[in-house]
Amino acid sequence: MFDSYLPQHSTPLKEGRSHPPCPRLKVRRKGMALRTIHLVFAAAAGWLIVSCFFFWTDSSTSDAKGTRTAFGMAKDRLWQIHPAIVRAADVWWQDSTSQNMSEESIATSPVETQANVESASIKDKDSQKSVSKASKYTNNNTESRHIFPGDFDRALDYLFSIIPDEMYLRELLRPVIGTGAEKLRELGLRTRAYKHFFEAWEKLHLVIEDNGNTYVRDDLIPYIRAKFSEQTFPEALHKYETYRHFIAKFSALLFPWTSPYFGDHMSLHASSHHGGRGIVFTAGDNHAAFLLAAIPSLRTLGCELPVEIMYLGDSDLGEDFRAELEALPGVVTRDLSAMVSDEGWRLTGWAGKPFSILFSSFREVILIDADSLFFVNPEVLFEDEDYVRTGALFFKDRMIMPESKKRWLQQILPKPISKQVRQSRMWTGESGHMQESGVVVVDKWTHFVALLLVSRMNGPDRDGDKKAGIVGTYDMVYGDKETFWIGWELAGDTSYAFHPGAAGTMGVIQDPDNFNPTNDLPSSNFDRGLAATVTERHRKMAPGHESDLTICAPQLLHLDRDKRPLWFNGWLYKNKYSPTERTIGEFDVFMEEPKEVLDPGAWQLEENNMCCLSNAATRQFTKEETEWLGELIKMAKMKEN
């Protein structure tokens, strides 16, 4: 009963009968033959395509365009014979290459296809021809594997994508006008924009080899010609030259004073990449004697870093002092005035400190004031965990003279304002002094643009003019010291840290009835010598202190993380600011400023900038520290004599 549901060839045979001939048998045999022919042709086509491909890629001396033409002719001929065979071969080739292509082969491709960037070469109708031309150009220039790295196409496409439109271009290149806080804020905004455009330009041109050597390549137009077709090359070239013109004008607008020594900012930046570590001093004739003792003291501590001493022309540091300093091992003097174009303004005094960092030959710099001395090898600062993390290590000033500058910081800093600013003394009102620039540790490769801005703040925008209604940087902060961390913030560079060690002083304990402190800041600058008004104050005691002990001294002592002496400034005199008295002081104990905010404050200002610290616990120097202070005093006296 189920026989009717079976196919004819499945119906059981009745006795004496057989199946009739199947009419589909011949058709099936014919189809199998055709498929066999297709398979043979597909294999032949696949072999031909594979052979042409490997011949094209492996032959470094063959003409890429000619090979590709032969390949296309063979494929076209097969298409005329049997299109299905070519389609089958293409599918097979795509499947096999997608499975076998490794990430390494993609990464090392000389002209990498950009998947995530809107590439002009991809949109180009003749992009395959452009790729062939670029490959030929790269193959013929194989002296370095960094000639045109895979990142080049991405860098070029990105540079083209950020070319500012006409309105934005005019806004960026208009003169920086205004004064005071308004001008500082404008400089911060422009510097942040400049950093963005400069980094894109540098990414395209700067080559860093495996051995650390760095150079700027300026032969990109031939490669751009090879990358694009004849139809699209003019437009690409015009874009590149538009950007080149823009970045040159933008650089000259913001930071034009680097030109005497370096042709552009990229050359200045590249010069430091392989510069290693070193120590930088700034000094004139008045401070040269300090260095003749300070540098040998560093060598005694085991510091073998090279030293560069920056000065501002012959009138600043005489030839005799230069010869004496260069007689010290590892020391060279360099004329900073020959490196900086200060037309329209004058580089002088402590304002030269950020310029000295910037133009030194080192990548990682410890800038040390001439009157600063160390208890330990200063090289330990390069290993400090905060420096390793940020590449910029600053030191805190005394917590003296309460003053809130919150409103001013809000006026100058673009939003959002960083947490570090909001936790600073100047924001909270604990003190109008945040940084002490006697020692600054910087990786200038990492913080190049921030250093450019700090230098400008100490350069053409430094001084004000009351008659003209101009407010300069030094009218808003006390000298160069605050310009470092504020310049970092203005540039949008928040990668910096203040050393956690406390500030303090050292000397001899005094009777609190023998000094008359003041906490008032006269009209002249704090660091230039003050004639303080004598007043008497009743002091609130800090918790845990039974007596009002006082040390009056010009030295500002910085402690390490273990609360031991690290370094100090103010030299070894009882009072370096006194115009008549230049005698070596005595150093029996040291004192750390209290963490509590007192009223009046723990620090009081006396005549001739003598700072008195009271209401803090005193500590004894160790035997080794006492002996080292004795050695420093001997060195200083020898150079005085």
DOFIRO-35370 format. One record per residue (C-alpha): residue in three letters; y, z, x. Coordinates in steps of 0.5 Angstrom, whole numbers, padded with zeros to 4 digits, always signed. Each point is the difference from the previous one (the first is absolute). Layout:
AlaYZX/...
***
This chain:
Met+0000+0000+0000/Phe+0005+0001+0006/Asp-0002-0007+0003/Ser+0006-0003-0004/Tyr+0005+0004+0004/Leu-0003-0002+0007/Pro+0003-0006+0004/Gln-0004-0006+0000/His-0003+0001+0007/Ser-0002+0007-0002/Thr-0004-0002-0006/Pro-0008+0001+0001/Leu-0003-0006+0001/Lys-0005-0002-0006/Glu-0007-0002+0003/Gly+0000-0007+0002/Arg+0008-0001+0000/Ser+0005+0000+0006/His+0008+0001+0000/Pro+0004-0006-0001/Pro+0004-0002+0006/Cys+0006+0004+0001/Pro+0007-0005+0000/Arg+0004+0006+0004/Leu-0004+0000+0006/Lys+0003-0006+0003/Val+0007+0002-0002/Arg-0002+0007+0004/Arg-0003-0004+0006/Lys+0007-0004+0000/Gly+0004+0006+0000/Met-0004+0004+0005/Ala+0001-0006+0005/Leu+0008+0000-0002/Arg+0001+0007+0002/Thr-0004-0001+0006/Ile+0005-0006+0002/His+0006+0005-0002/Leu-0003+0005+0005/Val-0001-0004+0006/Phe+0007-0003-0001/Ala+0003+0007-0001/Ala-0003+0002+0006/Ala+0002-0006+0004/Ala+0007+0002-0003/Gly+0000+0007+0002/Trp-0002-0002+0007/Leu+0005-0005+0001/Ile+0005+0005-0003/Val-0002+0006+0005/Ser+0000-0004+0006/Cys+0007-0003-0001/Phe+0002+0007-0001/Phe-0003+0003+0006/Phe+0002-0006+0004/Trp+0007+0001-0003/Thr+0001+0008+0002/Asp-0004+0000+0006/Ser+0003-0006+0004/Ser+0007+0003+0003/Thr+0002-0007+0003/Ser-0002-0004-0006/Asp+0006-0003-0004/Ala+0000+0005-0007/Lys+0003-0005-0004/Gly-0005-0006+0002/Thr-0006+0004-0001/Arg+0002+0003-0007/Thr+0002-0008-0002/Ala-0007-0002+0002/Phe-0003+0006-0004/Gly+0004-0002-0006/Met-0002-0007+0001/Ala-0007+0002+0000/Lys+0000+0004-0006/Asp+0004-0005-0004/Arg-0005-0005+0002/Leu-0006+0004-0003/Trp+0005+0002-0006/Gln+0000-0008-0001/Ile-0008+0000+0000/His-0002+0006-0004/Pro+0006+0005-0002/Ala-0006+0005-0002/Ile-0002+0001+0007/Val+0006+0001+0003/Arg+0002+0005-0006/Ala-0007+0004+0002/Ala+0001+0000+0007/Asp+0007+0003-0001/Val-0003+0005-0004/Trp-0005+0002+0005/Trp+0005+0000+0006/Gln+0004+0005-0004/Asp-0005+0004-0002/Ser-0003+0001+0007/Thr+0007+0001+0004/Ser+0002+0005-0005/Gln-0006+0004+0001/Asn+0000-0001+0008/Met+0007+0001+0001/Ser+0001+0006+0004/Glu+0007+0005+0000/Glu+0000-0001+0007/Ser+0001-0008-0001/Ile+0005+0001-0005/Ala+0004+0005+0005/Thr+0000-0005+0006/Ser+0002-0006-0004/Pro+0006-0003+0004/Val+0003-0002-0007/Glu-0002+0005-0005/Thr+0000-0002-0008/Gln+0005+0005-0003/Ala-0003+0003-0007/Asn+0005+0005-0001/Val+0006-0003+0002/Glu+0004-0006-0003/Ser-0001-0005+0006/Ala+0004-0006+0000/Ser-0006-0004+0004/Ile-0004+0002-0006/Lys+0005-0003-0005/Asp+0000-0006+0005/Lys-0003-0006-0003/Asp-0002-0002+0007/Ser-0002+0007+0002/Gln-0007-0003+0003/Lys+0004-0004+0004/Ser+0004+0005+0002/Val-0006+0005+0002/Ser-0003-0006+0004/Lys+0007-0001+0004/Ala+0001+0008+0001/Ser-0008+0000+0003/Lys+0002-0005+0004/Tyr+0006+0003+0003/Thr-0004+0007+0001/Asn-0005-0003+0003/Asn+0004-0004+0005/Asn+0004+0007+0002/Thr-0006+0005+0002/Glu+0003+0003+0006/Ser+0000+0007-0005/Arg-0003+0002-0006/His+0006+0003-0002/Ile+0004-0007-0001/Phe-0001+0000-0007/Pro-0004+0006-0003/Gly-0003-0001-0007/Asp+0006+0005-0002/Phe+0005-0006+0002/Asp+0000-0004-0007/Arg+0000+0007-0004/Ala+0006+0002+0004/Leu+0004-0007-0001/Asp-0002+0000-0007/Tyr+0003+0007-0001/Leu+0006-0002+0004/Phe+0002-0006-0005/Ser-0001+0005-0006/Ile+0005+0005+0002/Ile+0006-0005+0002/Pro+0005+0003-0004/Asp+0004-0004-0005/Glu+0007-0002+0001/Met+0003+0006-0004/Tyr-0004+0005+0004/Leu+0001-0003+0006/Arg+0008+0000-0001/Glu-0001+0008-0002/Leu-0004+0001+0007/Leu+0004-0004+0004/Arg+0007+0003-0002/Pro+0004+0004+0005/Val-0002+0008-0001/Ile+0007+0003-0003/Gly+0002+0007-0002/Thr+0000+0006+0004/Gly-0004+0007+0001/Ala-0005+0001-0005/Glu+0000-0006-0004/Lys+0000-0004+0007/Leu-0006+0004+0002/Arg-0004-0001-0007/Glu+0002-0008+0001/Leu-0003+0000+0007/Gly-0006+0004-0002/Leu-0002-0005-0006/Arg+0002-0006+0005/Thr-0005+0002+0005/Arg-0006+0001-0005/Ala+0001-0007-0002/Tyr+0001-0002+0008/Lys-0007+0004+0001/His-0003-0004-0005/Phe+0002-0007+0002/Phe+0000+0002+0008/Glu-0008+0002-0001/Ala-0001-0007-0003/Trp+0003-0004+0005/Glu-0003+0004+0005/Lys-0007+0000-0003/Leu+0000-0008+0001/His+0003+0000+0007/Leu-0003+0006+0004/Val-0006-0001+0004/Ile-0004+0006+0002/Glu-0006-0001+0004/Asp-0006+0004+0001/Asn+0002+0002+0007/Gly+0007+0003-0003/Asn+0004-0005+0002/Thr+0006-0002-0005/Tyr+0004-0007+0000/Val+0004-0003-0005/Arg-0002-0007-0002/Asp+0005-0006-0001/Asp-0004-0006-0001/Leu-0002+0001-0007/Ile+0004-0007-0003/Pro-0006-0004+0003/Tyr-0005+0004-0004/Ile+0004+0000-0006/Arg+0000-0008+0001/Ala-0008+0000+0001/Lys-0001+0005-0006/Phe+0004-0004-0005/Ser+0000-0007-0002/Glu+0005-0005+0001/Gln+0003+0000-0007/Thr+0000+0008+0000/Phe+0002+0001+0007/Pro+0007-0001+0000/Glu+0001+0005-0006/Ala-0004+0005+0004/Leu+0004-0001+0006/His+0006+0001-0004/Lys-0002+0007-0002/Tyr-0002+0002+0007/Glu+0007-0001+0002/Thr+0003+0003-0005/Tyr-0003+0006+0001/Arg+0001+0000+0007/His+0007-0001-0001/Phe+0000+0006-0005/Ile-0003+0005+0004/Ala+0004-0002+0006/Lys+0007+0001-0004/Phe-0003+0006-0003/Ser-0002+0003+0007/Ala+0007-0001+0003/Leu+0003+0003-0007/Leu-0003+0007+0001/Phe-0002+0001+0007/Pro+0004-0006+0005/Trp+0000+0005+0006/Thr-0006-0002+0003/Ser+0001-0007+0002/Pro+0002+0001+0007/Tyr-0006+0002+0003/Phe-0005-0003-0006/Gly+0001-0006-0004/Asp-0003+0003-0006/His-0003+0006-0003/Met-0007-0003+0000/Ser+0001-0001+0008/Leu+0002+0008+0000/His-0005+0002-0004/Ala-0006-0004+0004/Ser+0003+0003+0006/Ser-0002+0007-0001/His-0007-0001-0003/His-0004+0000+0007/Gly+0005+0005+0003/Gly-0004+0006+0000/Arg+0003+0007+0000/Gly+0006+0003+0004/Ile+0006+0005+0000/Val+0007-0002-0001/Phe+0006+0003+0002/Thr+0008-0001-0001/Ala+0004+0002+0005/Gly+0007-0001+0003/Asp+0003+0004+0007/Asn+0001+0006-0004/His-0007+0001-0002/Ala-0004-0004+0006/Ala+0000+0007+0004/Phe-0004+0003-0006/Leu-0005-0006+0001/Leu-0001+0001+0007/Ala-0003+0007-0002/Ala-0003-0002-0006/Ile-0004-0006+0002/Pro-0004+0004+0006/Ser-0001+0005-0005/Leu-0004-0005-0005/Arg-0004-0002+0006/Thr-0002+0007+0002/Leu-0002+0001-0007/Gly-0005-0006+0001/Cys+0004-0005-0004/Glu-0001-0007+0004/Leu+0003-0004-0005/Pro+0005-0005+0002/Val+0008+0001-0001/Glu+0005-0004-0002/Ile+0007+0003+0001/Met+0005-0004-0005/Tyr+0008+0000+0002/Leu+0006-0004-0002/Gly+0003-0004+0006/Asp+0002+0002+0006/Ser+0006+0005-0002/Asp-0006+0004-0004/Leu-0005+0001+0006/Gly+0002-0002+0007/Glu-0004-0003+0005/Asp-0001+0006+0004/Phe-0003+0004-0006/Arg-0004-0006-0002/Ala-0003-0001+0007/Glu-0002+0007+0001/Leu-0003+0000-0007/Glu-0004-0006+0002/Ala-0003+0003+0006/Leu-0004+0005-0005/Pro-0007-0003-0001/Gly-0001-0004-0006/Val+0008+0000-0002/Val+0004-0006-0001/Thr+0008-0001-0003/Arg+0002-0005-0005/Asp+0007-0002-0002/Leu+0000+0000-0008/Ser+0007-0003+0000/Ala-0003-0006+0003/Met-0005-0001-0006/Val+0004+0002-0006/Ser+0006-0004-0003/Asp+0005+0005-0002/Glu+0005-0005-0002/Gly+0005+0003-0005/Trp-0002+0007+0002/Arg-0002+0004+0006/Leu-0007+0003+0002/Thr+0001+0007+0003/Gly-0003+0007+0000/Trp-0006+0003-0004/Ala+0001-0006-0004/Gly-0004-0004+0005/Lys-0006+0004-0001/Pro-0004-0005-0006/Phe+0002-0006+0004/Ser-0003+0003+0006/Ile-0006+0001-0003/Leu+0000-0007-0003/Phe+0002-0004+0006/Ser-0005+0004+0005/Ser-0006-0004+0002/Phe-0005+0005-0003/Arg-0004+0000-0007/Glu+0000+0008-0001/Val+0006+0003+0003/Ile+0001+0008+0001/Leu+0008+0000+0000/Ile+0002+0006+0003/Asp+0007+0003+0001/Ala+0003+0001+0007/Asp+0001+0007-0001/Ser-0007+0001-0003/Leu-0006+0004+0004/Phe-0007+0001-0002/Phe-0005+0005+0001/Val-0006-0005-0001/Asn-0002-0007+0002/Pro+0004-0004-0005/Glu-0006-0005-0001/Val-0003+0005-0005/Leu+0005-0002-0005/Phe-0004-0007+0000/Glu-0006+0004-0002/Asp+0004+0004-0006/Glu-0004-0001-0006/Asp+0006-0002-0004/Tyr+0002-0005+0005/Val-0006-0003+0000/Arg+0000+0000-0007/Thr+0007-0003-0001/Gly+0002-0003+0007/Ala+0007+0004-0001/Leu+0001+0007+0002/Phe+0007+0004-0001/Phe+0002+0007+0002/Lys+0004+0005-0005/Asp+0006+0002+0002/Arg+0003+0008-0001/Met+0000+0002-0008/Ile+0007+0001+0001/Met+0006-0001-0005/Pro-0002+0000-0007/Glu+0002-0007-0003/Ser-0003-0004-0006/Lys+0001-0007+0002/Lys-0005-0002-0006/Arg+0006-0004-0004/Trp+0001-0004+0007/Leu-0007-0001+0001/Gln-0001-0003-0008/Gln+0006-0004+0002/Ile-0002-0004+0006/Leu-0008+0000-0001/Pro-0003-0005-0005/Lys-0005+0002-0005/Pro-0005+0003+0000/Ile+0002+0005+0005/Ser-0006+0003+0004/Lys-0003+0007-0001/Gln+0002+0001+0008/Val+0007-0001-0002/Arg+0000+0004-0006/Gln-0003+0006+0004/Ser+0005-0001+0006/Arg+0005+0006+0001/Met+0006-0005-0001/Trp-0003-0001-0007/Thr-0002+0007-0002/Gly+0007+0003+0003/Glu-0003+0004+0006/Ser+0003-0003+0005/Gly+0005-0006+0001/His-0005-0001+0007/Met-0007-0003-0001/Gln-0001-0004+0007/Glu+0001+0002+0007/Ser-0001-0007+0004/Gly-0001+0003+0007/Val-0007-0002+0000/Val-0002-0006-0004/Val-0007-0003+0000/Val-0001-0007-0003/Asp-0004-0006+0000/Lys+0005-0005-0001/Trp-0005-0006-0001/Thr-0002+0003-0007/His+0007+0003-0001/Phe+0004-0006+0002/Val+0005-0002-0006/Ala+0001+0007-0001/Leu+0003+0001+0008/Leu+0004-0006-0002/Leu+0004+0003-0005/Val+0000+0007+0003/Ser+0003-0004+0006/Arg+0005-0003-0004/Met+0002+0007-0003/Asn+0002+0002+0007/Gly+0003-0007+0002/Pro+0005-0004-0004/Asp+0000+0005-0006/Arg+0001+0006+0004/Asp+0007+0002+0000/Gly+0005+0000-0006/Asp+0007-0001-0001/Lys+0004+0005-0004/Lys+0006-0005+0000/Ala-0004-0006-0002/Gly-0004+0005-0005/Ile-0006-0002+0003/Val-0006+0006+0001/Gly-0005-0001+0005/Thr-0007+0003+0001/Tyr+0003+0005+0005/Asp+0005+0002-0006/Met-0006+0002-0004/Val-0005+0003+0005/Tyr+0000+0004+0006/Gly-0001-0005+0006/Asp-0006-0005+0001/Lys-0005+0006-0002/Glu+0000-0001-0008/Thr+0000-0008+0001/Phe-0008+0000+0002/Trp-0003+0003-0006/Ile+0005-0003-0005/Gly+0000-0007+0003/Trp-0007+0000-0001/Glu+0001+0002-0007/Leu+0005-0005-0001/Ala-0005-0005+0002/Gly-0005+0002-0004/Asp-0004+0002+0005/Thr-0003+0007-0002/Ser-0005+0000+0006/Tyr+0003+0006+0004/Ala-0001+0007+0001/Phe+0003+0007+0002/His-0003+0004+0005/Pro-0003+0006-0003/Gly+0002+0005+0006/Ala+0006+0004-0002/Ala+0007+0000+0004/Gly+0002+0006+0003/Thr+0004+0002+0007/Met-0001+0004+0006/Gly+0004+0005+0005/Val+0002+0007+0000/Ile+0000+0005-0006/Gln+0007+0002-0002/Asp+0003+0006-0003/Pro+0002-0003-0007/Asp+0007+0003+0001/Asn+0002-0004+0006/Phe+0000-0006-0004/Asn+0005-0003-0005/Pro-0004-0006-0004/Thr+0003-0005-0005/Asn-0004-0004-0005/Asp+0006-0005-0001/Leu+0000-0007+0003/Pro+0007-0002+0003/Ser+0003-0007-0002/Ser-0003-0003+0007/Asn-0007-0002+0001/Phe-0005+0005+0001/Asp-0003-0003+0006/Arg+0007-0001+0004/Gly+0002+0007+0001/Leu+0003+0005-0005/Ala+0005+0005+0000/Ala-0003+0005-0005/Thr+0004+0005-0004/Val-0002+0007+0001/Thr-0003+0004-0006/Glu-0004+0006-0001/Arg-0006-0001-0005/His-0005+0005-0003/Arg-0007-0003+0000/Lys-0006+0001-0005/Met-0006+0002+0004/Ala-0006-0005+0000/Pro-0006+0003-0003/Gly-0004+0004+0006/His+0005+0001+0005/Glu+0003+0006+0001/Ser+0005-0001+0005/Asp+0006-0005+0000/Leu-0002-0003+0007/Thr+0004-0006+0003/Ile+0000-0006+0005/Cys+0006-0004+0001/Ala-0002-0006+0004/Pro+0002-0008+0000/Gln-0008-0001+0001/Leu-0003-0003-0006/Leu-0008+0002+0001/His-0005-0004-0004/Leu-0007+0004-0001/Asp-0007-0004+0000/Arg-0005+0001-0006/Asp-0002+0006+0004/Lys+0007+0003+0000/Arg+0000+0000+0007/Pro+0006-0004+0004/Leu+0000-0007+0000/Trp+0007-0003+0003/Phe+0007+0002-0001/Asn+0007-0003+0001/Gly+0006+0003+0002/Trp-0002-0001+0008/Leu+0000+0007+0003/Tyr+0007+0002+0000/Lys+0003+0006-0003/Asn+0004-0004-0004/Lys+0000-0008+0001/Tyr+0006-0001-0004/Ser+0005+0005+0004/Pro+0005-0004+0004/Thr+0000+0005+0005/Glu-0006+0004+0001/Arg-0007-0004+0002/Thr-0004+0006+0002/Ile-0008+0000-0001/Gly-0002+0005-0005/Glu-0005+0005-0001/Phe-0006-0001-0005/Asp-0004+0006-0001/Val-0003-0001-0007/Phe+0000-0005-0005/Met+0002+0000-0008/Glu-0003-0004-0006/Glu+0005-0001-0006/Pro-0002+0003-0006/Lys-0003-0004-0006/Glu+0004+0004-0005/Val+0007-0003-0002/Leu+0004+0006+0001/Asp+0008+0001-0001/Pro+0003+0000+0004/Gly-0005-0004+0004/Ala-0004+0002+0006/Trp+0004-0005+0004/Gln+0007+0001+0002/Leu+0005-0004+0004/Glu+0004+0003+0005/Glu+0005-0003+0005/Asn-0001-0006+0004/Asn-0006-0002-0005/Met-0004+0006+0002/Cys-0005+0002-0005/Cys-0003+0007-0001/Leu-0006+0001-0004/Ser-0001+0007-0003/Asn-0005+0003-0005/Ala-0006-0003+0003/Ala-0006+0002+0004/Thr+0000+0000+0008/Arg-0006-0002+0004/Gln-0001+0000+0007/Phe-0002-0006+0005/Thr-0007+0000+0003/Lys+0000+0001+0007/Glu-0001-0008+0001/Glu+0006-0001-0004/Thr+0004+0005+0004/Glu-0002-0003+0006/Trp+0001-0007-0002/Leu+0007+0002-0002/Gly+0001+0002+0007/Glu-0002-0007+0003/Leu+0005-0003-0005/Ile+0006+0004+0002/Lys-0002-0001+0007/Met+0000-0008-0001/Ala+0007+0001-0003/Lys+0003+0004+0005/Met-0002-0005+0006/Lys+0003-0006-0004/Glu+0006+0004-0001/Asn+0001+0002+0007/
***
